[in-house]
Amino acid sequence: MDASIDAVTRINEIYWYGVIVLLVGLGLYFTVWSRFVQIRLIPDMFRSVVERAELLPDGTRGISAFRAFSVSAAARVGTGNIVGVGLAISVGGPGAVFWMWAMAVVGAATAFVESTLAQLYKVRDRDGFRGGPAYYMLHGLRRRWMGVLFAVVITLTYGFSWNAVQANAIVDAASESIAFEGRAPAAAIGLGVAVLVAGVIFGGFRRISAVSQILVPFVATAYVVLGLLVVVLNIGEVPRMFQLIVEDAFGIREMVSGGFAAAFMYGVRRGLFSNEAGMGSAPNAGATAAVSHPVKQGLVQSLGVYFDTLLVCSITAFIILLSNPEYGTPAGASLTQNALAAELGAWTVHFLAIAIFFLAFTSIIGNYYYGEANVEFLTGSPGALRGYRLIVVACVFGGAIGSLPIVWELADLTMGVMTTVNLLALMPLSGVAFALFAHYSRQRKQGIDPVFHRADLPEIRGVQVWEEETGAEHGRMTEQR
């Protein structure tokens, strides 16, 4: 097993340098070209996320922006925020936190582009709409082979590898809470989680979104409140903590072997695992929303990156760093649990185990949907979809009894492949996203609630929906702000 882990780790260390060059380069390009859309339009992000869903052609109301946001947040806000941040700090040092933040700001521009494109090239299905990178590769780039490749890789990554990671984190947190040993308790927990997952995913996207929009805000809020309490209790140490983050990020004070390189690599990789910007995952959820303009969902998904990394990940980092942890030895959820216990008492170990369960559970069902949207891209066979659901349930159980290091390394590898494919598609299609952004901006300057119909930009080909009759009433005026 150790040899397998070492082999995958070596591949990741080499391959991820190329992925990071693509991520940072394109993120900076999108940031400059859009004139910092991810910062300038933060008010529009909050406005868009609470808008009511548009009516579908049959008169029913579609999936709201908030529901789509909740599903993408369910996948984002999970073990990456607790286990991933713990791994990043324990192995990469406190400087990894700085590079998480930096990647969130840069990555929010990439998230804007990919989710805007997913909205534009979405298609109709039984729940309203579905879409994602595979769909804009097919309809936008007219490269079905690329869409097929992406669909296969994201299904393997999210449906299988990452759901095993989530189940593994649940068992890890439970072992810290109730102190069990051996495979039998882990198998029992895995079986219980697998049964619960099956009960949700066999109900389709509307059940997934309904569960997500309840659990994600509730659990995330409780966790953030607890983290802020730790910060308040250690308010005198906060300036020193920020100083440590910055100094270690640039190698001024090295807390782990590798210094700057270790902080940068682990910060970027674990940050991407958490906020998913540029990976092509969140656009699958973003495409389901019934909104009046594709750019609105691009803005909502940018907000999702901030919510995940600048808020929830930061809270985990503060909890850990204010407890004066030891660096150099890989640690996941246990690092956060022990830090909370030291600050607020042993009861927080149990609280965090429960929080991780709910966050990981919602991540599993959100991850599942990303695979479902792509299984349906590959084949419309109901049998294939049922088979996919059964394999997901099996992976959840398998992840519960698997090894944490090998599961994380395999997830890193498949994540790198799907990110590469998605970014290569975003390069030629980014001009379409910016044309939509210009269309949106012109209406906002006129005081109009932006609405898009495909006839507005006839030069864009391959658009499957956005006919005149499916949009909101054109020219709807809003109050001047």
C-alpha positions as CSV (number, residue, x, y, z in Angstrom):
1,M,0.0,0.0,0.0
2,D,2.8,2.4,0.9
3,A,4.4,1.8,-2.5
4,S,1.1,2.6,-4.3
5,I,0.7,5.8,-2.2
6,D,4.2,6.9,-3.0
7,A,3.8,6.3,-6.7
8,V,0.5,8.3,-7.0
9,T,2.1,11.0,-4.9
10,R,5.0,11.4,-7.2
11,I,2.7,11.6,-10.2
12,N,0.7,14.3,-8.5
13,E,3.7,16.3,-7.6
14,I,4.9,16.5,-11.2
15,Y,1.5,16.7,-12.9
16,W,0.1,19.4,-10.6
17,Y,2.8,21.9,-11.5
18,G,1.3,22.0,-15.0
19,V,-2.3,22.2,-13.7
20,I,-1.3,25.1,-11.4
21,V,0.2,27.0,-14.3
22,L,-3.0,26.7,-16.2
23,L,-5.2,27.6,-13.2
24,V,-3.3,30.7,-12.2
25,G,-2.6,31.8,-15.7
26,L,-6.2,31.6,-16.9
27,G,-7.6,32.9,-13.6
28,L,-5.4,36.0,-13.9
29,Y,-6.3,36.4,-17.6
30,F,-10.0,36.2,-16.8
31,T,-9.5,38.7,-13.9
32,V,-7.8,41.3,-16.1
33,W,-10.0,40.8,-19.1
34,S,-13.2,41.2,-17.0
35,R,-11.7,44.1,-15.1
36,F,-12.0,42.2,-11.8
37,V,-15.6,41.1,-12.2
38,Q,-15.2,38.9,-9.1
39,I,-14.7,42.0,-7.0
40,R,-16.6,44.8,-8.8
41,L,-19.9,42.8,-9.0
42,I,-20.1,41.4,-5.4
43,P,-23.4,43.4,-4.9
44,D,-24.8,41.7,-8.0
45,M,-23.8,38.3,-6.6
46,F,-25.9,38.8,-3.5
47,R,-28.8,40.2,-5.6
48,S,-28.7,37.2,-8.0
49,V,-28.6,34.5,-5.4
50,V,-31.9,35.5,-3.9
51,E,-33.9,36.0,-7.2
52,R,-37.0,33.9,-7.7
53,A,-36.8,31.2,-10.3
54,E,-38.1,31.8,-13.8
55,L,-41.2,30.0,-15.1
56,L,-40.6,27.0,-17.4
57,P,-42.4,26.7,-20.7
58,D,-45.0,24.3,-19.1
59,G,-45.9,26.9,-16.5
60,T,-44.0,25.3,-13.6
61,R,-41.4,27.2,-11.7
62,G,-37.8,26.0,-12.3
63,I,-34.9,25.5,-9.9
64,S,-34.0,28.8,-8.2
65,A,-30.5,30.3,-8.1
66,F,-30.4,29.6,-4.4
67,R,-31.2,26.0,-4.8
68,A,-28.5,25.6,-7.5
69,F,-26.2,27.5,-5.2
70,S,-27.0,25.1,-2.3
71,V,-26.2,22.0,-4.4
72,S,-22.8,23.5,-5.5
73,A,-22.2,24.6,-1.9
74,A,-23.1,21.1,-0.7
75,A,-20.3,19.7,-2.9
76,R,-17.9,22.5,-2.0
77,V,-18.6,22.9,1.8
78,G,-17.6,19.5,3.0
79,T,-14.5,17.6,4.1
80,G,-12.3,19.9,2.0
81,N,-13.1,22.7,4.5
82,I,-12.2,20.7,7.5
83,V,-10.1,17.7,6.5
84,G,-8.5,19.4,3.5
85,V,-7.5,22.5,5.4
86,G,-6.1,20.4,8.2
87,L,-4.0,18.4,5.7
88,A,-2.8,21.7,4.0
89,I,-1.7,23.3,7.3
90,S,-0.2,20.1,8.8
91,V,1.9,19.3,5.7
92,G,2.2,22.7,4.0
93,G,2.4,24.9,7.1
94,P,0.4,28.0,7.9
95,G,1.4,29.7,4.7
96,A,-0.8,27.3,2.8
97,V,-3.8,29.3,4.1
98,F,-2.5,32.5,2.3
99,W,-2.4,30.6,-1.0
100,M,-5.8,29.2,-0.4
101,W,-7.1,32.8,-0.1
102,A,-5.2,33.9,-3.2
103,M,-6.5,31.1,-5.3
104,A,-10.1,31.8,-4.1
105,V,-9.9,35.4,-5.4
106,V,-8.3,34.4,-8.7
107,G,-10.4,31.3,-9.1
108,A,-13.6,33.3,-8.6
109,A,-13.1,34.8,-12.1
110,T,-12.7,31.3,-13.6
111,A,-15.8,30.1,-11.7
112,F,-17.7,33.1,-13.3
113,V,-16.6,32.1,-16.8
114,E,-17.4,28.4,-16.5
115,S,-20.8,28.7,-14.9
116,T,-21.9,31.5,-17.3
117,L,-21.0,29.1,-20.2
118,A,-22.8,26.2,-18.5
119,Q,-26.0,28.3,-18.2
120,L,-25.7,29.4,-21.9
121,Y,-25.3,25.9,-23.3
122,K,-27.7,24.0,-20.9
123,V,-30.4,21.7,-22.2
124,R,-33.8,20.8,-21.0
125,D,-34.5,17.7,-18.9
126,R,-37.3,16.3,-16.6
127,D,-36.3,18.6,-13.7
128,G,-36.0,21.7,-15.9
129,F,-32.4,22.0,-17.1
130,R,-29.1,20.3,-16.9
131,G,-25.6,21.2,-18.3
132,G,-22.0,21.7,-17.5
133,P,-18.6,21.5,-19.2
134,A,-19.4,18.4,-21.3
135,Y,-22.4,20.3,-22.7
136,Y,-20.4,23.5,-23.6
137,M,-17.7,21.3,-25.1
138,L,-20.3,19.7,-27.3
139,H,-22.5,22.6,-28.2
140,G,-20.0,25.4,-27.9
141,L,-16.8,23.9,-29.1
142,R,-18.5,21.2,-31.2
143,R,-16.0,18.6,-29.8
144,R,-18.1,15.7,-28.6
145,W,-15.0,13.6,-27.9
146,M,-13.8,16.3,-25.4
147,G,-17.2,16.3,-23.7
148,V,-17.1,12.5,-23.5
149,L,-13.7,12.6,-21.9
150,F,-14.7,15.2,-19.4
151,A,-17.9,13.3,-18.6
152,V,-16.1,10.1,-17.9
153,V,-13.4,11.8,-15.7
154,I,-15.8,13.8,-13.6
155,T,-18.0,10.8,-13.0
156,L,-15.0,8.9,-11.8
157,T,-13.8,11.8,-9.7
158,Y,-17.0,12.9,-8.1
159,G,-19.2,9.9,-8.1
160,F,-16.5,7.5,-7.1
161,S,-13.2,8.9,-5.8
162,W,-14.4,12.0,-4.0
163,N,-17.5,10.3,-2.5
164,A,-15.1,7.7,-1.0
165,V,-13.1,10.7,0.4
166,Q,-16.2,12.1,2.1
167,A,-17.2,8.7,3.6
168,N,-13.6,8.2,4.8
169,A,-13.8,11.6,6.6
170,I,-17.0,10.7,8.3
171,V,-15.4,7.5,9.7
172,D,-12.2,9.4,10.7
173,A,-14.3,12.0,12.6
174,A,-16.4,9.4,14.3
175,S,-13.3,7.5,15.5
176,E,-12.1,10.6,17.2
177,S,-15.5,11.1,18.8
178,I,-16.3,7.6,20.0
179,A,-12.8,6.1,20.0
180,F,-13.4,2.9,18.2
181,E,-10.9,0.7,16.5
182,G,-11.1,-2.0,13.8
183,R,-13.0,-2.3,10.6
184,A,-16.3,-3.6,12.0
185,P,-17.4,-0.1,13.4
186,A,-16.2,1.6,10.2
187,A,-18.1,-0.8,8.1
188,A,-21.3,-0.2,10.1
189,I,-21.0,3.5,9.8
190,G,-20.3,3.1,6.1
191,L,-23.3,1.0,5.6
192,G,-25.5,3.5,7.4
193,V,-24.2,6.4,5.3
194,A,-24.7,4.4,2.1
195,V,-28.3,3.6,2.9
196,L,-29.0,7.3,3.6
197,V,-27.3,8.4,0.4
198,A,-29.4,5.9,-1.6
199,G,-32.6,7.3,-0.1
200,V,-31.7,10.8,-1.4
201,I,-30.1,10.2,-4.8
202,F,-32.8,7.8,-6.0
203,G,-35.2,10.7,-5.6
204,G,-33.6,12.8,-8.3
205,F,-32.3,16.4,-8.4
206,R,-35.2,18.1,-6.8
207,R,-34.8,15.9,-3.7
208,I,-31.1,16.5,-3.7
209,S,-31.6,20.3,-3.9
210,A,-34.3,20.2,-1.3
211,V,-32.1,18.4,1.2
212,S,-29.1,20.6,0.4
213,Q,-30.8,24.0,0.8
214,I,-31.8,23.0,4.4
215,L,-28.7,21.2,5.7
216,V,-25.9,23.3,4.1
217,P,-26.9,26.8,5.6
218,F,-27.8,25.3,9.0
219,V,-24.6,23.3,9.5
220,A,-22.3,25.8,8.0
221,T,-23.7,28.6,10.1
222,A,-23.3,26.5,13.3
223,Y,-19.7,25.7,12.4
224,V,-18.8,29.3,11.6
225,V,-20.4,30.6,14.9
226,L,-18.3,28.0,16.8
227,G,-15.1,29.1,15.0
228,L,-15.8,32.8,15.6
229,L,-16.1,32.0,19.3
230,V,-12.6,30.5,19.2
231,V,-11.3,33.7,17.5
232,V,-13.0,35.9,20.1
233,L,-11.5,33.9,23.0
234,N,-8.0,34.3,21.4
235,I,-8.4,37.8,20.0
236,G,-5.0,38.8,21.3
237,E,-3.3,36.1,19.3
238,V,-5.0,37.0,16.0
239,P,-2.4,39.6,14.8
240,R,0.4,37.1,15.4
241,M,-1.6,34.4,13.5
242,F,-1.9,36.6,10.4
243,Q,1.7,37.5,10.6
244,L,2.6,33.8,10.7
245,I,0.5,33.0,7.7
246,V,2.1,35.7,5.6
247,E,5.7,35.0,6.7
248,D,5.4,31.3,6.1
249,A,3.6,31.8,2.7
250,F,6.7,33.6,1.3
251,G,9.3,31.5,3.1
252,I,10.3,34.2,5.5
253,R,9.6,31.9,8.5
254,E,9.6,28.2,7.4
255,M,7.3,26.0,9.5
256,V,7.7,22.8,7.4
257,S,10.3,21.4,5.2
258,G,10.0,22.8,1.7
259,G,9.1,26.3,2.9
260,F,7.5,28.4,0.2
261,A,7.1,25.5,-2.3
262,A,5.3,23.3,0.2
263,A,3.0,26.1,1.4
264,F,2.1,27.1,-2.2
265,M,1.5,23.6,-3.5
266,Y,-0.6,22.4,-0.6
267,G,-2.5,25.7,-0.4
268,V,-3.4,25.7,-4.1
269,R,-4.3,22.0,-4.2
270,R,-6.3,21.9,-1.0
271,G,-7.9,25.2,-1.9
272,L,-9.0,23.9,-5.3
273,F,-10.3,20.7,-3.7
274,S,-12.5,22.9,-1.5
275,N,-13.7,25.7,-3.7
276,E,-13.5,23.7,-7.0
277,A,-12.9,26.9,-9.1
278,G,-11.9,25.9,-12.6
279,M,-12.5,22.2,-12.2
280,G,-15.8,22.2,-14.1
281,S,-17.8,20.7,-11.2
282,A,-19.9,23.6,-9.9
283,P,-21.2,24.5,-13.4
284,N,-23.1,21.2,-13.4
285,A,-25.2,22.6,-10.6
286,G,-25.2,26.1,-11.9
287,A,-26.7,25.0,-15.2
288,T,-29.9,23.7,-13.4
289,A,-31.1,27.2,-12.3
290,A,-33.9,28.9,-14.2
291,V,-32.5,32.5,-14.4
292,S,-33.1,35.4,-16.8
293,H,-29.5,35.8,-17.8
294,P,-26.5,33.3,-17.9
295,V,-24.2,35.9,-16.2
296,K,-26.4,35.8,-13.1
297,Q,-25.5,32.2,-12.4
298,G,-21.8,33.0,-13.2
299,L,-21.9,35.6,-10.4
300,V,-23.7,33.2,-8.0
301,Q,-21.0,30.6,-8.5
302,S,-18.3,33.2,-7.9
303,L,-20.0,34.0,-4.6
304,G,-19.9,30.2,-3.8
305,V,-16.1,30.3,-4.1
306,Y,-15.9,33.1,-1.5
307,F,-18.4,31.4,0.8
308,D,-16.4,28.2,0.7
309,T,-12.8,29.5,1.0
310,L,-12.8,33.0,2.5
311,L,-15.5,32.1,5.1
312,V,-15.7,28.4,6.0
313,C,-12.1,27.4,5.2
314,S,-10.8,30.4,7.0
315,I,-12.7,29.5,10.1
316,T,-11.1,26.0,10.1
317,A,-7.7,27.6,9.6
318,F,-8.2,30.0,12.5
319,I,-9.3,27.2,14.8
320,I,-6.2,25.2,14.0
321,L,-3.6,28.0,14.0
322,L,-4.8,29.5,17.3
323,S,-4.2,26.2,19.0
324,N,-0.4,26.2,18.2
325,P,-0.4,22.9,16.2
326,E,2.6,20.8,15.3
327,Y,3.6,20.8,11.6
328,G,5.1,18.2,9.4
329,T,2.8,15.2,10.1
330,P,-0.3,14.7,7.9
331,A,-3.5,15.1,9.9
332,G,-7.1,15.6,8.8
333,A,-10.3,16.1,10.8
334,S,-8.5,15.1,14.0
335,L,-6.4,18.2,13.9
336,T,-9.5,20.5,13.9
337,Q,-11.2,18.3,16.5
338,N,-8.3,18.4,18.9
339,A,-7.9,22.2,18.4
340,L,-11.6,22.8,19.2
341,A,-11.4,20.5,22.2
342,A,-8.4,22.4,23.6
343,E,-10.3,25.7,23.2
344,L,-13.9,24.9,24.1
345,G,-13.9,21.6,25.7
346,A,-14.2,17.9,24.8
347,W,-17.8,18.2,23.8
348,T,-16.7,20.0,20.6
349,V,-15.1,16.7,19.4
350,H,-18.6,15.2,19.2
351,F,-20.1,18.4,17.7
352,L,-17.5,18.4,14.9
353,A,-18.0,14.8,14.2
354,I,-21.7,15.5,13.7
355,A,-20.9,18.6,11.6
356,I,-18.5,16.6,9.4
357,F,-21.2,13.9,9.0
358,F,-23.8,16.4,7.6
359,L,-21.3,18.4,5.5
360,A,-19.8,15.2,4.1
361,F,-23.3,13.8,3.5
362,T,-24.4,16.8,1.6
363,S,-21.2,16.8,-0.4
364,I,-21.8,13.2,-1.4
365,I,-25.3,13.9,-2.8
366,G,-24.0,17.0,-4.5
367,N,-21.0,15.1,-5.9
368,Y,-23.4,12.4,-7.0
369,Y,-25.4,14.9,-9.1
370,Y,-22.3,16.1,-10.9
371,G,-21.9,12.5,-12.1
372,E,-25.5,12.0,-12.9
373,A,-25.6,15.1,-15.2
374,N,-22.6,13.6,-17.1
375,V,-23.9,10.0,-17.2
376,E,-27.0,11.4,-18.9
377,F,-24.7,13.3,-21.3
378,L,-23.0,9.9,-22.2
379,T,-26.2,7.9,-22.4
380,G,-29.9,8.5,-21.8
381,S,-30.4,4.9,-20.6
382,P,-32.3,4.6,-17.4
383,G,-30.4,1.4,-16.7
384,A,-27.1,3.1,-16.9
385,L,-28.3,5.7,-14.4
386,R,-29.5,3.1,-12.0
387,G,-26.1,1.3,-12.4
388,Y,-24.3,4.5,-11.7
389,R,-26.3,5.1,-8.5
390,L,-25.5,1.6,-7.2
391,I,-21.8,2.1,-7.9
392,V,-21.9,5.5,-6.0
393,V,-23.5,3.7,-3.0
394,A,-20.8,1.0,-3.2
395,C,-18.0,3.6,-3.3
396,V,-19.4,5.4,-0.2
397,F,-19.3,2.1,1.7
398,G,-15.8,1.3,0.3
399,G,-14.4,4.7,1.2
400,A,-15.6,4.2,4.8
401,I,-13.3,1.3,5.2
402,G,-10.4,2.5,3.0
403,S,-7.1,4.2,3.6
404,L,-7.2,8.0,3.9
405,P,-3.8,8.7,2.2
406,I,-4.4,6.6,-0.9
407,V,-8.0,7.9,-1.3
408,W,-6.8,11.5,-1.1
409,E,-4.0,11.0,-3.6
410,L,-6.2,9.3,-6.1
411,A,-8.8,12.1,-5.8
412,D,-6.0,14.6,-6.4
413,L,-5.0,12.8,-9.6
414,T,-8.4,12.5,-11.1
415,M,-9.2,16.1,-10.0
416,G,-6.1,17.3,-11.9
417,V,-7.1,15.5,-15.1
418,M,-10.7,16.9,-15.2
419,T,-9.4,20.4,-14.3
420,T,-7.0,20.3,-17.3
421,V,-9.7,19.2,-19.7
422,N,-12.1,21.9,-18.5
423,L,-9.5,24.7,-18.6
424,L,-8.5,23.7,-22.2
425,A,-12.1,24.2,-23.1
426,L,-12.5,27.5,-21.3
427,M,-9.6,29.1,-23.4
428,P,-11.4,29.3,-26.7
429,L,-14.9,29.8,-25.2
430,S,-14.0,32.6,-22.8
431,G,-14.8,35.2,-25.5
432,V,-18.4,34.0,-25.5
433,A,-18.6,34.4,-21.7
434,F,-17.3,38.0,-22.0
435,A,-19.7,38.8,-24.8
436,L,-22.5,37.7,-22.5
437,F,-21.0,39.8,-19.7
438,A,-20.9,42.9,-22.0
439,H,-24.6,42.2,-22.8
440,Y,-25.4,42.0,-19.1
441,S,-23.4,45.1,-18.2
442,R,-25.2,47.2,-20.9
443,Q,-28.6,46.4,-19.4
444,R,-27.4,47.0,-15.9
445,K,-26.2,50.5,-16.9
446,Q,-29.7,51.2,-18.3
447,G,-31.3,50.2,-15.0
448,I,-32.8,47.1,-16.5
449,D,-32.9,43.7,-14.8
450,P,-30.7,41.8,-17.3
451,V,-32.5,39.3,-19.6
452,F,-31.0,37.3,-22.3
453,H,-32.5,35.6,-25.4
454,R,-30.4,33.8,-27.9
455,A,-31.5,36.2,-30.7
456,D,-29.7,39.0,-28.8
457,L,-26.3,37.6,-29.8
458,P,-27.0,35.6,-33.0
459,E,-23.3,35.2,-33.6
460,I,-23.2,32.7,-30.7
461,R,-24.0,29.2,-32.1
462,G,-25.0,26.0,-30.4
463,V,-27.4,27.5,-27.9
464,Q,-30.1,25.0,-27.1
465,V,-32.6,27.0,-25.0
466,W,-33.0,30.8,-24.2
467,E,-35.8,31.3,-26.8
468,E,-37.8,34.5,-26.5
469,E,-40.8,32.8,-24.9
470,T,-38.8,31.0,-22.1
471,G,-37.2,34.1,-20.7
472,A,-38.6,36.6,-18.3
473,E,-40.5,39.6,-19.7
474,H,-37.9,41.6,-21.6
475,G,-37.1,45.1,-20.4
476,R,-38.2,44.5,-16.9
477,M,-37.2,47.6,-15.0
478,T,-35.7,47.7,-11.6
479,E,-35.2,50.5,-9.1
480,Q,-32.2,52.6,-9.7
481,R,-29.6,51.7,-7.2
